[in-house]
Amino acid sequence: GMEFSDVLACRRALRDAAIALRFEMQTVKSDKSRFTAKCTSVGCPWRIHCAKLPGVPNFTIRTINGSHTCGGISHLGHHQASVQWV
């Protein structure tokens, strides 16, 4: 899968993708060795799991269900578009 330099780079890339594709995600698990997130829309099966590669700080996407059934967000604002992102 796609590789990132560390967990923060992985989270930034996923945040940028969520904003560009107009969906919001919720972190399910995030620690030094893994990151899992899901779509915030009720019933949408989109989910991603990233994990640290052994012996290096790099993270890679391990599994992704890339199919959104929610149609994206339709409200103003975006949960991932924080002040730091802007």
PDB file with SEQRES, HELIX, SHEET and CRYST1 records, atoms N, CA, C and O in Angstrom:
SEQRES   1 A   86  GLY MET GLU PHE SER ASP VAL LEU ALA CYS ARG ARG ALA          
SEQRES   2 A   86  LEU ARG ASP ALA ALA ILE ALA LEU ARG PHE GLU MET GLN          
SEQRES   3 A   86  THR VAL LYS SER ASP LYS SER ARG PHE THR ALA LYS CYS          
SEQRES   4 A   86  THR SER VAL GLY CYS PRO TRP ARG ILE HIS CYS ALA LYS          
SEQRES   5 A   86  LEU PRO GLY VAL PRO ASN PHE THR ILE ARG THR ILE ASN          
SEQRES   6 A   86  GLY SER HIS THR CYS GLY GLY ILE SER HIS LEU GLY HIS          
SEQRES   7 A   86  HIS GLN ALA SER VAL GLN TRP VAL                              
HELIX    1 AA1 VAL A    7  ALA A   20  1                                  14    
SHEET    1 AA1 5 GLU A   3  PHE A   4  0                                        
SHEET    2 AA1 5 PHE A  59  ASN A  65 -1                                        
SHEET    3 AA1 5 ARG A  47  LYS A  52 -1                                        
SHEET    4 AA1 5 ARG A  34  CYS A  39 -1                                        
SHEET    5 AA1 5 MET A  25  SER A  30 -1                                        
CRYST1    1.000    1.000    1.000  90.00  90.00  90.00 P 1           1          
ATOM      1  N   GLY A   1       0.822  -1.198   0.000  1.00  0.00           N  
ATOM      2  CA  GLY A   1       0.000   0.000   0.000  1.00  0.00           C  
ATOM      3  C   GLY A   1       0.854   1.245   0.000  1.00  0.00           C  
ATOM      4  O   GLY A   1       2.083   1.178   0.031  1.00  0.00           O  
ATOM      5  N   MET A   2       0.188   2.375  -0.035  1.00  0.00           N  
ATOM      6  CA  MET A   2       0.860   3.670  -0.018  1.00  0.00           C  
ATOM      7  C   MET A   2       1.647   3.819   1.279  1.00  0.00           C  
ATOM      8  O   MET A   2       1.189   3.398   2.341  1.00  0.00           O  
ATOM      9  N   GLU A   3       2.836   4.423   1.189  1.00  0.00           N  
ATOM     10  CA  GLU A   3       3.726   4.537   2.336  1.00  0.00           C  
ATOM     11  C   GLU A   3       3.884   5.998   2.758  1.00  0.00           C  
ATOM     12  O   GLU A   3       3.912   6.897   1.917  1.00  0.00           O  
ATOM     13  N   PHE A   4       3.988   6.223   4.067  1.00  0.00           N  
ATOM     14  CA  PHE A   4       4.149   7.559   4.647  1.00  0.00           C  
ATOM     15  C   PHE A   4       5.347   7.553   5.589  1.00  0.00           C  
ATOM     16  O   PHE A   4       5.716   6.507   6.123  1.00  0.00           O  
ATOM     17  N   SER A   5       5.954   8.722   5.792  1.00  0.00           N  
ATOM     18  CA  SER A   5       7.174   8.803   6.602  1.00  0.00           C  
ATOM     19  C   SER A   5       6.939   8.501   8.079  1.00  0.00           C  
ATOM     20  O   SER A   5       7.841   8.009   8.758  1.00  0.00           O  
ATOM     21  N   ASP A   6       5.745   8.789   8.584  1.00  0.00           N  
ATOM     22  CA  ASP A   6       5.396   8.499   9.979  1.00  0.00           C  
ATOM     23  C   ASP A   6       3.882   8.597  10.139  1.00  0.00           C  
ATOM     24  O   ASP A   6       3.169   8.860   9.170  1.00  0.00           O  
ATOM     25  N   VAL A   7       3.387   8.385  11.371  1.00  0.00           N  
ATOM     26  CA  VAL A   7       1.940   8.393  11.594  1.00  0.00           C  
ATOM     27  C   VAL A   7       1.339   9.773  11.327  1.00  0.00           C  
ATOM     28  O   VAL A   7       0.208   9.864  10.849  1.00  0.00           O  
ATOM     29  N   LEU A   8       2.072  10.847  11.625  1.00  0.00           N  
ATOM     30  CA  LEU A   8       1.535  12.187  11.376  1.00  0.00           C  
ATOM     31  C   LEU A   8       1.370  12.453   9.890  1.00  0.00           C  
ATOM     32  O   LEU A   8       0.370  13.041   9.478  1.00  0.00           O  
ATOM     33  N   ALA A   9       2.330  12.033   9.082  1.00  0.00           N  
ATOM     34  CA  ALA A   9       2.217  12.192   7.630  1.00  0.00           C  
ATOM     35  C   ALA A   9       1.037  11.383   7.098  1.00  0.00           C  
ATOM     36  O   ALA A   9       0.331  11.829   6.193  1.00  0.00           O  
ATOM     37  N   CYS A  10       0.828  10.220   7.647  1.00  0.00           N  
ATOM     38  CA  CYS A  10      -0.303   9.372   7.269  1.00  0.00           C  
ATOM     39  C   CYS A  10      -1.619  10.073   7.598  1.00  0.00           C  
ATOM     40  O   CYS A  10      -2.514  10.142   6.755  1.00  0.00           O  
ATOM     41  N   ARG A  11      -1.739  10.589   8.809  1.00  0.00           N  
ATOM     42  CA  ARG A  11      -2.964  11.282   9.225  1.00  0.00           C  
ATOM     43  C   ARG A  11      -3.204  12.537   8.394  1.00  0.00           C  
ATOM     44  O   ARG A  11      -4.346  12.830   8.038  1.00  0.00           O  
ATOM     45  N   ARG A  12      -2.136  13.287   8.076  1.00  0.00           N  
ATOM     46  CA  ARG A  12      -2.285  14.499   7.249  1.00  0.00           C  
ATOM     47  C   ARG A  12      -2.800  14.152   5.858  1.00  0.00           C  
ATOM     48  O   ARG A  12      -3.688  14.826   5.338  1.00  0.00           O  
ATOM     49  N   ALA A  13      -2.246  13.104   5.256  1.00  0.00           N  
ATOM     50  CA  ALA A  13      -2.668  12.692   3.911  1.00  0.00           C  
ATOM     51  C   ALA A  13      -4.131  12.252   3.914  1.00  0.00           C  
ATOM     52  O   ALA A  13      -4.882  12.581   2.995  1.00  0.00           O  
ATOM     53  N   LEU A  14      -4.532  11.517   4.935  1.00  0.00           N  
ATOM     54  CA  LEU A  14      -5.923  11.078   5.022  1.00  0.00           C  
ATOM     55  C   LEU A  14      -6.861  12.253   5.258  1.00  0.00           C  
ATOM     56  O   LEU A  14      -7.961  12.286   4.708  1.00  0.00           O  
ATOM     57  N   ARG A  15      -6.434  13.220   6.074  1.00  0.00           N  
ATOM     58  CA  ARG A  15      -7.243  14.418   6.303  1.00  0.00           C  
ATOM     59  C   ARG A  15      -7.430  15.189   5.006  1.00  0.00           C  
ATOM     60  O   ARG A  15      -8.542  15.609   4.687  1.00  0.00           O  
ATOM     61  N   ASP A  16      -6.345  15.381   4.252  1.00  0.00           N  
ATOM     62  CA  ASP A  16      -6.433  16.100   2.976  1.00  0.00           C  
ATOM     63  C   ASP A  16      -7.363  15.382   2.002  1.00  0.00           C  
ATOM     64  O   ASP A  16      -8.136  16.025   1.292  1.00  0.00           O  
ATOM     65  N   ALA A  17      -7.290  14.055   1.967  1.00  0.00           N  
ATOM     66  CA  ALA A  17      -8.163  13.274   1.084  1.00  0.00           C  
ATOM     67  C   ALA A  17      -9.619  13.395   1.520  1.00  0.00           C  
ATOM     68  O   ALA A  17     -10.510  13.521   0.680  1.00  0.00           O  
ATOM     69  N   ALA A  18      -9.863  13.359   2.823  1.00  0.00           N  
ATOM     70  CA  ALA A  18     -11.234  13.480   3.333  1.00  0.00           C  
ATOM     71  C   ALA A  18     -11.834  14.829   2.950  1.00  0.00           C  
ATOM     72  O   ALA A  18     -12.996  14.902   2.551  1.00  0.00           O  
ATOM     73  N   ILE A  19     -11.052  15.890   3.069  1.00  0.00           N  
ATOM     74  CA  ILE A  19     -11.537  17.226   2.714  1.00  0.00           C  
ATOM     75  C   ILE A  19     -11.790  17.312   1.216  1.00  0.00           C  
ATOM     76  O   ILE A  19     -12.831  17.816   0.795  1.00  0.00           O  
ATOM     77  N   ALA A  20     -10.857  16.830   0.410  1.00  0.00           N  
ATOM     78  CA  ALA A  20     -10.991  16.894  -1.049  1.00  0.00           C  
ATOM     79  C   ALA A  20     -12.178  16.071  -1.549  1.00  0.00           C  
ATOM     80  O   ALA A  20     -12.852  16.465  -2.500  1.00  0.00           O  
ATOM     81  N   LEU A  21     -12.431  14.933  -0.909  1.00  0.00           N  
ATOM     82  CA  LEU A  21     -13.508  14.040  -1.356  1.00  0.00           C  
ATOM     83  C   LEU A  21     -14.833  14.286  -0.630  1.00  0.00           C  
ATOM     84  O   LEU A  21     -15.816  13.583  -0.865  1.00  0.00           O  
ATOM     85  N   ARG A  22     -14.851  15.291   0.252  1.00  0.00           N  
ATOM     86  CA  ARG A  22     -16.057  15.737   0.944  1.00  0.00           C  
ATOM     87  C   ARG A  22     -16.690  14.671   1.833  1.00  0.00           C  
ATOM     88  O   ARG A  22     -17.901  14.455   1.795  1.00  0.00           O  
ATOM     89  N   PHE A  23     -15.857  14.009   2.631  1.00  0.00           N  
ATOM     90  CA  PHE A  23     -16.393  13.141   3.675  1.00  0.00           C  
ATOM     91  C   PHE A  23     -15.623  13.414   4.954  1.00  0.00           C  
ATOM     92  O   PHE A  23     -14.492  13.900   4.923  1.00  0.00           O  
ATOM     93  N   GLU A  24     -16.245  13.099   6.068  1.00  0.00           N  
ATOM     94  CA  GLU A  24     -15.585  13.273   7.357  1.00  0.00           C  
ATOM     95  C   GLU A  24     -15.248  11.904   7.926  1.00  0.00           C  
ATOM     96  O   GLU A  24     -15.990  10.938   7.750  1.00  0.00           O  
ATOM     97  N   MET A  25     -14.121  11.844   8.607  1.00  0.00           N  
ATOM     98  CA  MET A  25     -13.709  10.569   9.193  1.00  0.00           C  
ATOM     99  C   MET A  25     -13.499  10.725  10.688  1.00  0.00           C  
ATOM    100  O   MET A  25     -13.231  11.816  11.191  1.00  0.00           O  
ATOM    101  N   GLN A  26     -13.627   9.620  11.373  1.00  0.00           N  
ATOM    102  CA  GLN A  26     -13.444   9.561  12.816  1.00  0.00           C  
ATOM    103  C   GLN A  26     -12.316   8.583  13.110  1.00  0.00           C  
ATOM    104  O   GLN A  26     -12.284   7.479  12.567  1.00  0.00           O  
ATOM    105  N   THR A  27     -11.396   8.993  13.968  1.00  0.00           N  
ATOM    106  CA  THR A  27     -10.307   8.108  14.363  1.00  0.00           C  
ATOM    107  C   THR A  27     -10.852   7.024  15.286  1.00  0.00           C  
ATOM    108  O   THR A  27     -11.491   7.315  16.297  1.00  0.00           O  
ATOM    109  N   VAL A  28     -10.592   5.789  14.929  1.00  0.00           N  
ATOM    110  CA  VAL A  28     -10.996   4.647  15.743  1.00  0.00           C  
ATOM    111  C   VAL A  28      -9.857   4.272  16.689  1.00  0.00           C  
ATOM    112  O   VAL A  28     -10.082   3.992  17.866  1.00  0.00           O  
ATOM    113  N   LYS A  29      -8.620   4.271  16.156  1.00  0.00           N  
ATOM    114  CA  LYS A  29      -7.446   3.913  16.952  1.00  0.00           C  
ATOM    115  C   LYS A  29      -6.232   4.637  16.386  1.00  0.00           C  
ATOM    116  O   LYS A  29      -6.042   4.679  15.171  1.00  0.00           O  
ATOM    117  N   SER A  30      -5.418   5.202  17.257  1.00  0.00           N  
ATOM    118  CA  SER A  30      -4.195   5.867  16.820  1.00  0.00           C  
ATOM    119  C   SER A  30      -3.152   5.742  17.919  1.00  0.00           C  
ATOM    120  O   SER A  30      -3.336   6.241  19.029  1.00  0.00           O  
ATOM    121  N   ASP A  31      -2.060   5.072  17.596  1.00  0.00           N  
ATOM    122  CA  ASP A  31      -0.948   4.985  18.533  1.00  0.00           C  
ATOM    123  C   ASP A  31       0.358   4.929  17.741  1.00  0.00           C  
ATOM    124  O   ASP A  31       0.364   5.212  16.543  1.00  0.00           O  
ATOM    125  N   LYS A  32       1.452   4.572  18.389  1.00  0.00           N  
ATOM    126  CA  LYS A  32       2.760   4.601  17.728  1.00  0.00           C  
ATOM    127  C   LYS A  32       2.899   3.588  16.604  1.00  0.00           C  
ATOM    128  O   LYS A  32       3.767   3.739  15.745  1.00  0.00           O  
ATOM    129  N   SER A  33       2.058   2.557  16.593  1.00  0.00           N  
ATOM    130  CA  SER A  33       2.236   1.504  15.596  1.00  0.00           C  
ATOM    131  C   SER A  33       1.070   1.307  14.631  1.00  0.00           C  
ATOM    132  O   SER A  33       1.182   0.520  13.691  1.00  0.00           O  
ATOM    133  N   ARG A  34      -0.050   2.005  14.843  1.00  0.00           N  
ATOM    134  CA  ARG A  34      -1.193   1.820  13.940  1.00  0.00           C  
ATOM    135  C   ARG A  34      -2.137   3.015  13.971  1.00  0.00           C  
ATOM    136  O   ARG A  34      -2.160   3.792  14.925  1.00  0.00           O  
ATOM    137  N   PHE A  35      -2.912   3.137  12.898  1.00  0.00           N  
ATOM    138  CA  PHE A  35      -3.913   4.188  12.774  1.00  0.00           C  
ATOM    139  C   PHE A  35      -5.104   3.616  12.017  1.00  0.00           C  
ATOM    140  O   PHE A  35      -4.951   3.083  10.918  1.00  0.00           O  
ATOM    141  N   THR A  36      -6.289   3.729  12.607  1.00  0.00           N  
ATOM    142  CA  THR A  36      -7.513   3.252  11.973  1.00  0.00           C  
ATOM    143  C   THR A  36      -8.549   4.362  12.037  1.00  0.00           C  
ATOM    144  O   THR A  36      -8.710   5.012  13.070  1.00  0.00           O  
ATOM    145  N   ALA A  37      -9.253   4.579  10.923  1.00  0.00           N  
ATOM    146  CA  ALA A  37     -10.296   5.598  10.868  1.00  0.00           C  
ATOM    147  C   ALA A  37     -11.479   5.065  10.073  1.00  0.00           C  
ATOM    148  O   ALA A  37     -11.344   4.138   9.274  1.00  0.00           O  
ATOM    149  N   LYS A  38     -12.652   5.673  10.307  1.00  0.00           N  
ATOM    150  CA  LYS A  38     -13.854   5.288   9.578  1.00  0.00           C  
ATOM    151  C   LYS A  38     -14.634   6.539   9.200  1.00  0.00           C  
ATOM    152  O   LYS A  38     -14.425   7.610   9.769  1.00  0.00           O  
ATOM    153  N   CYS A  39     -15.535   6.391   8.236  1.00  0.00           N  
ATOM    154  CA  CYS A  39     -16.406   7.487   7.826  1.00  0.00           C  
ATOM    155  C   CYS A  39     -17.379   7.775   8.968  1.00  0.00           C  
ATOM    156  O   CYS A  39     -17.853   6.851   9.628  1.00  0.00           O  
ATOM    157  N   THR A  40     -17.678   9.058   9.202  1.00  0.00           N  
ATOM    158  CA  THR A  40     -18.584   9.411  10.293  1.00  0.00           C  
ATOM    159  C   THR A  40     -20.052   9.211   9.937  1.00  0.00           C  
ATOM    160  O   THR A  40     -20.898   9.205  10.831  1.00  0.00           O  
ATOM    161  N   SER A  41     -20.378   9.047   8.660  1.00  0.00           N  
ATOM    162  CA  SER A  41     -21.777   8.857   8.270  1.00  0.00           C  
ATOM    163  C   SER A  41     -22.278   7.492   8.737  1.00  0.00           C  
ATOM    164  O   SER A  41     -21.634   6.469   8.506  1.00  0.00           O  
ATOM    165  N   VAL A  42     -23.428   7.492   9.391  1.00  0.00           N  
ATOM    166  CA  VAL A  42     -24.004   6.258   9.922  1.00  0.00           C  
ATOM    167  C   VAL A  42     -24.269   5.273   8.786  1.00  0.00           C  
ATOM    168  O   VAL A  42     -24.909   5.615   7.791  1.00  0.00           O  
ATOM    169  N   GLY A  43     -23.780   4.069   8.943  1.00  0.00           N  
ATOM    170  CA  GLY A  43     -24.013   3.019   7.965  1.00  0.00           C  
ATOM    171  C   GLY A  43     -23.032   2.966   6.807  1.00  0.00           C  
ATOM    172  O   GLY A  43     -23.052   2.005   6.038  1.00  0.00           O  
ATOM    173  N   CYS A  44     -22.173   3.968   6.658  1.00  0.00           N  
ATOM    174  CA  CYS A  44     -21.191   3.964   5.568  1.00  0.00           C  
ATOM    175  C   CYS A  44     -20.054   3.007   5.939  1.00  0.00           C  
ATOM    176  O   CYS A  44     -19.501   3.111   7.034  1.00  0.00           O  
ATOM    177  N   PRO A  45     -19.697   2.076   5.046  1.00  0.00           N  
ATOM    178  CA  PRO A  45     -18.691   1.073   5.391  1.00  0.00           C  
ATOM    179  C   PRO A  45     -17.235   1.514   5.203  1.00  0.00           C  
ATOM    180  O   PRO A  45     -16.328   0.732   5.486  1.00  0.00           O  
ATOM    181  N   TRP A  46     -16.980   2.767   4.725  1.00  0.00           N  
ATOM    182  CA  TRP A  46     -15.606   3.193   4.457  1.00  0.00           C  
ATOM    183  C   TRP A  46     -14.786   3.118   5.743  1.00  0.00           C  
ATOM    184  O   TRP A  46     -15.207   3.596   6.796  1.00  0.00           O  
ATOM    185  N   ARG A  47     -13.604   2.504   5.632  1.00  0.00           N  
ATOM    186  CA  ARG A  47     -12.696   2.327   6.771  1.00  0.00           C  
ATOM    187  C   ARG A  47     -11.285   2.156   6.229  1.00  0.00           C  
ATOM    188  O   ARG A  47     -11.092   1.599   5.148  1.00  0.00           O  
ATOM    189  N   ILE A  48     -10.293   2.638   6.987  1.00  0.00           N  
ATOM    190  CA  ILE A  48      -8.900   2.488   6.575  1.00  0.00           C  
ATOM    191  C   ILE A  48      -8.060   2.097   7.785  1.00  0.00           C  
ATOM    192  O   ILE A  48      -8.296   2.559   8.901  1.00  0.00           O  
ATOM    193  N   HIS A  49      -7.080   1.241   7.539  1.00  0.00           N  
ATOM    194  CA  HIS A  49      -6.167   0.823   8.606  1.00  0.00           C  
ATOM    195  C   HIS A  49      -4.739   0.952   8.087  1.00  0.00           C  
ATOM    196  O   HIS A  49      -4.390   0.392   7.048  1.00  0.00           O  
ATOM    197  N   CYS A  50      -3.923   1.695   8.822  1.00  0.00           N  
ATOM    198  CA  CYS A  50      -2.508   1.879   8.485  1.00  0.00           C  
ATOM    199  C   CYS A  50      -1.677   1.333   9.645  1.00  0.00           C  
ATOM    200  O   CYS A  50      -2.100   1.374  10.801  1.00  0.00           O  
ATOM    201  N   ALA A  51      -0.495   0.826   9.322  1.00  0.00           N  
ATOM    202  CA  ALA A  51       0.370   0.254  10.360  1.00  0.00           C  
ATOM    203  C   ALA A  51       1.827   0.599  10.084  1.00  0.00           C  
ATOM    204  O   ALA A  51       2.225   0.839   8.944  1.00  0.00           O  
ATOM    205  N   LYS A  52       2.609   0.617  11.158  1.00  0.00           N  
ATOM    206  CA  LYS A  52       4.038   0.910  11.076  1.00  0.00           C  
ATOM    207  C   LYS A  52       4.773  -0.279  10.468  1.00  0.00           C  
ATOM    208  O   LYS A  52       4.483  -1.435  10.777  1.00  0.00           O  
ATOM    209  N   LEU A  53       5.715   0.026   9.610  1.00  0.00           N  
ATOM    210  CA  LEU A  53       6.563  -1.022   9.043  1.00  0.00           C  
ATOM    211  C   LEU A  53       7.632  -1.399  10.069  1.00  0.00           C  
ATOM    212  O   LEU A  53       8.114  -0.522  10.787  1.00  0.00           O  
ATOM    213  N   PRO A  54       8.011  -2.654  10.161  1.00  0.00           N  
ATOM    214  CA  PRO A  54       9.006  -3.069  11.156  1.00  0.00           C  
ATOM    215  C   PRO A  54      10.393  -2.481  10.887  1.00  0.00           C  
ATOM    216  O   PRO A  54      10.880  -2.498   9.757  1.00  0.00           O  
ATOM    217  N   GLY A  55      11.016  -1.963  11.944  1.00  0.00           N  
ATOM    218  CA  GLY A  55      12.392  -1.489  11.853  1.00  0.00           C  
ATOM    219  C   GLY A  55      12.586  -0.086  11.319  1.00  0.00           C  
ATOM    220  O   GLY A  55      13.706   0.425  11.338  1.00  0.00           O  
ATOM    221  N   VAL A  56      11.528   0.554  10.843  1.00  0.00           N  
ATOM    222  CA  VAL A  56      11.609   1.922  10.313  1.00  0.00           C  
ATOM    223  C   VAL A  56      10.406   2.716  10.819  1.00  0.00           C  
ATOM    224  O   VAL A  56       9.425   2.124  11.269  1.00  0.00           O  
ATOM    225  N   PRO A  57      10.468   4.060  10.753  1.00  0.00           N  
ATOM    226  CA  PRO A  57       9.330   4.850  11.236  1.00  0.00           C  
ATOM    227  C   PRO A  57       8.162   4.921  10.241  1.00  0.00           C  
ATOM    228  O   PRO A  57       7.109   5.469  10.566  1.00  0.00           O  
ATOM    229  N   ASN A  58       8.341   4.377   9.046  1.00  0.00           N  
ATOM    230  CA  ASN A  58       7.330   4.505   7.998  1.00  0.00           C  
ATOM    231  C   ASN A  58       6.033   3.762   8.321  1.00  0.00           C  
ATOM    232  O   ASN A  58       6.028   2.714   8.966  1.00  0.00           O  
ATOM    233  N   PHE A  59       4.928   4.356   7.842  1.00  0.00           N  
ATOM    234  CA  PHE A  59       3.605   3.742   7.947  1.00  0.00           C  
ATOM    235  C   PHE A  59       3.119   3.402   6.551  1.00  0.00           C  
ATOM    236  O   PHE A  59       3.477   4.073   5.583  1.00  0.00           O  
ATOM    237  N   THR A  60       2.304   2.361   6.444  1.00  0.00           N  
ATOM    238  CA  THR A  60       1.729   1.974   5.162  1.00  0.00           C  
ATOM    239  C   THR A  60       0.249   1.647   5.335  1.00  0.00           C  
ATOM    240  O   THR A  60      -0.180   1.207   6.402  1.00  0.00           O  
ATOM    241  N   ILE A  61      -0.523   1.866   4.278  1.00  0.00           N  
ATOM    242  CA  ILE A  61      -1.932   1.484   4.301  1.00  0.00           C  
ATOM    243  C   ILE A  61      -1.996  -0.035   4.188  1.00  0.00           C  
ATOM    244  O   ILE A  61      -1.500  -0.609   3.218  1.00  0.00           O  
ATOM    245  N   ARG A  62      -2.599  -0.679   5.167  1.00  0.00           N  
ATOM    246  CA  ARG A  62      -2.709  -2.141   5.171  1.00  0.00           C  
ATOM    247  C   ARG A  62      -4.025  -2.590   4.543  1.00  0.00           C  
ATOM    248  O   ARG A  62      -4.042  -3.460   3.672  1.00  0.00           O  
ATOM    249  N   THR A  63      -5.133  -1.984   4.995  1.00  0.00           N  
ATOM    250  CA  THR A  63      -6.441  -2.335   4.435  1.00  0.00           C  
ATOM    251  C   THR A  63      -7.272  -1.073   4.265  1.00  0.00           C  
ATOM    252  O   THR A  63      -7.161  -0.133   5.051  1.00  0.00           O  
ATOM    253  N   ILE A  64      -8.098  -1.063   3.241  1.00  0.00           N  
ATOM    254  CA  ILE A  64      -9.003   0.056   3.008  1.00  0.00           C  
ATOM    255  C   ILE A  64     -10.258  -0.457   2.321  1.00  0.00           C  
ATOM    256  O   ILE A  64     -10.203  -1.196   1.338  1.00  0.00           O  
ATOM    257  N   ASN A  65     -11.378  -0.042   2.869  1.00  0.00           N  
ATOM    258  CA  ASN A  65     -12.642  -0.267   2.183  1.00  0.00           C  
ATOM    259  C   ASN A  65     -12.948   1.087   1.562  1.00  0.00           C  
ATOM    260  O   ASN A  65     -13.456   1.981   2.240  1.00  0.00           O  
ATOM    261  N   GLY A  66     -12.647   1.243   0.296  1.00  0.00           N  
ATOM    262  CA  GLY A  66     -12.735   2.543  -0.358  1.00  0.00           C  
ATOM    263  C   GLY A  66     -14.094   2.923  -0.870  1.00  0.00           C  
ATOM    264  O   GLY A  66     -14.223   3.921  -1.579  1.00  0.00           O  
ATOM    265  N   SER A  67     -15.118   2.162  -0.536  1.00  0.00           N  
ATOM    266  CA  SER A  67     -16.457   2.434  -1.067  1.00  0.00           C  
ATOM    267  C   SER A  67     -17.299   3.208  -0.064  1.00  0.00           C  
ATOM    268  O   SER A  67     -17.709   2.667   0.963  1.00  0.00           O  
ATOM    269  N   HIS A  68     -17.555   4.482  -0.368  1.00  0.00           N  
ATOM    270  CA  HIS A  68     -18.468   5.279   0.450  1.00  0.00           C  
ATOM    271  C   HIS A  68     -19.878   5.059  -0.069  1.00  0.00           C  
ATOM    272  O   HIS A  68     -20.126   5.159  -1.270  1.00  0.00           O  
ATOM    273  N   THR A  69     -20.795   4.760   0.829  1.00  0.00           N  
ATOM    274  CA  THR A  69     -22.200   4.653   0.442  1.00  0.00           C  
ATOM    275  C   THR A  69     -22.978   5.878   0.904  1.00  0.00           C  
ATOM    276  O   THR A  69     -24.179   5.988   0.655  1.00  0.00           O  
ATOM    277  N   CYS A  70     -22.289   6.800   1.579  1.00  0.00           N  
ATOM    278  CA  CYS A  70     -22.954   7.946   2.200  1.00  0.00           C  
ATOM    279  C   CYS A  70     -23.159   9.122   1.254  1.00  0.00           C  
ATOM    280  O   CYS A  70     -24.010   9.971   1.518  1.00  0.00           O  
ATOM    281  N   GLY A  71     -22.411   9.196   0.168  1.00  0.00           N  
ATOM    282  CA  GLY A  71     -22.538  10.332  -0.740  1.00  0.00           C  
ATOM    283  C   GLY A  71     -21.798  11.573  -0.276  1.00  0.00           C  
ATOM    284  O   GLY A  71     -21.924  12.625  -0.902  1.00  0.00           O  
ATOM    285  N   GLY A  72     -21.037  11.485   0.793  1.00  0.00           N  
ATOM    286  CA  GLY A  72     -20.263  12.632   1.282  1.00  0.00           C  
ATOM    287  C   GLY A  72     -21.098  13.558   2.144  1.00  0.00           C  
ATOM    288  O   GLY A  72     -22.284  13.320   2.368  1.00  0.00           O  
ATOM    289  N   ILE A  73     -20.465  14.619   2.625  1.00  0.00           N  
ATOM    290  CA  ILE A  73     -21.164  15.557   3.509  1.00  0.00           C  
ATOM    291  C   ILE A  73     -21.943  16.569   2.681  1.00  0.00           C  
ATOM    292  O   ILE A  73     -21.568  16.900   1.556  1.00  0.00           O  
ATOM    293  N   SER A  74     -23.039  17.054   3.266  1.00  0.00           N  
ATOM    294  CA  SER A  74     -23.848  18.059   2.580  1.00  0.00           C  
ATOM    295  C   SER A  74     -24.025  19.308   3.433  1.00  0.00           C  
ATOM    296  O   SER A  74     -24.716  20.240   3.023  1.00  0.00           O  
ATOM    297  N   HIS A  75     -23.413  19.341   4.608  1.00  0.00           N  
ATOM    298  CA  HIS A  75     -23.520  20.507   5.487  1.00  0.00           C  
ATOM    299  C   HIS A  75     -22.334  21.446   5.276  1.00  0.00           C  
ATOM    300  O   HIS A  75     -21.323  21.066   4.685  1.00  0.00           O  
ATOM    301  N   LEU A  76     -22.471  22.664   5.763  1.00  0.00           N  
ATOM    302  CA  LEU A  76     -21.373  23.632   5.686  1.00  0.00           C  
ATOM    303  C   LEU A  76     -20.303  23.250   6.696  1.00  0.00           C  
ATOM    304  O   LEU A  76     -20.589  22.658   7.737  1.00  0.00           O  
ATOM    305  N   GLY A  77     -19.077  23.598   6.372  1.00  0.00           N  
ATOM    306  CA  GLY A  77     -17.968  23.285   7.261  1.00  0.00           C  
ATOM    307  C   GLY A  77     -17.492  21.860   7.060  1.00  0.00           C  
ATOM    308  O   GLY A  77     -18.145  21.055   6.396  1.00  0.00           O  
ATOM    309  N   HIS A  78     -16.342  21.565   7.644  1.00  0.00           N  
ATOM    310  CA  HIS A  78     -15.771  20.222   7.536  1.00  0.00           C  
ATOM    311  C   HIS A  78     -14.989  19.943   8.797  1.00  0.00           C  
ATOM    312  O   HIS A  78     -14.125  20.731   9.184  1.00  0.00           O  
ATOM    313  N   HIS A  79     -15.281  18.835   9.439  1.00  0.00           N  
ATOM    314  CA  HIS A  79     -14.659  18.481  10.715  1.00  0.00           C  
ATOM    315  C   HIS A  79     -13.132  18.445  10.633  1.00  0.00           C  
ATOM    316  O   HIS A  79     -12.459  18.841  11.584  1.00  0.00           O  
ATOM    317  N   GLN A  80     -12.576  17.978   9.516  1.00  0.00           N  
ATOM    318  CA  GLN A  80     -11.123  17.869   9.389  1.00  0.00           C  
ATOM    319  C   GLN A  80     -10.450  19.191   8.986  1.00  0.00           C  
ATOM    320  O   GLN A  80      -9.227  19.296   9.074  1.00  0.00           O  
ATOM    321  N   ALA A  81     -11.208  20.188   8.552  1.00  0.00           N  
ATOM    322  CA  ALA A  81     -10.619  21.463   8.119  1.00  0.00           C  
ATOM    323  C   ALA A  81     -10.382  22.350   9.340  1.00  0.00           C  
ATOM    324  O   ALA A  81     -11.129  23.299   9.581  1.00  0.00           O  
ATOM    325  N   SER A  82      -9.355  22.041  10.093  1.00  0.00           N  
ATOM    326  CA  SER A  82      -9.034  22.769  11.319  1.00  0.00           C  
ATOM    327  C   SER A  82      -8.309  24.074  11.001  1.00  0.00           C  
ATOM    328  O   SER A  82      -7.942  24.337   9.855  1.00  0.00           O  
ATOM    329  N   VAL A  83      -8.115  24.870  12.024  1.00  0.00           N  
ATOM    330  CA  VAL A  83      -7.375  26.127  11.868  1.00  0.00           C  
ATOM    331  C   VAL A  83      -5.962  25.839  11.364  1.00  0.00           C  
ATOM    332  O   VAL A  83      -5.453  26.562  10.507  1.00  0.00           O  
ATOM    333  N   GLN A  84      -5.327  24.794  11.886  1.00  0.00           N  
ATOM    334  CA  GLN A  84      -3.982  24.435  11.446  1.00  0.00           C  
ATOM    335  C   GLN A  84      -3.973  24.055   9.969  1.00  0.00           C  
ATOM    336  O   GLN A  84      -3.019  24.370   9.257  1.00  0.00           O  
ATOM    337  N   TRP A  85      -5.032  23.376   9.496  1.00  0.00           N  
ATOM    338  CA  TRP A  85      -5.096  22.946   8.096  1.00  0.00           C  
ATOM    339  C   TRP A  85      -5.241  24.150   7.179  1.00  0.00           C  
ATOM    340  O   TRP A  85      -4.588  24.223   6.138  1.00  0.00           O  
ATOM    341  N   VAL A  86      -6.098  25.100   7.563  1.00  0.00           N  
ATOM    342  CA  VAL A  86      -6.350  26.288   6.739  1.00  0.00           C  
ATOM    343  C   VAL A  86      -5.087  27.106   6.669  1.00  0.00           C  
ATOM    344  O   VAL A  86      -5.066  28.156   6.026  1.00  0.00           O  
TER     345      VAL A  86                                                      
END                                                                             
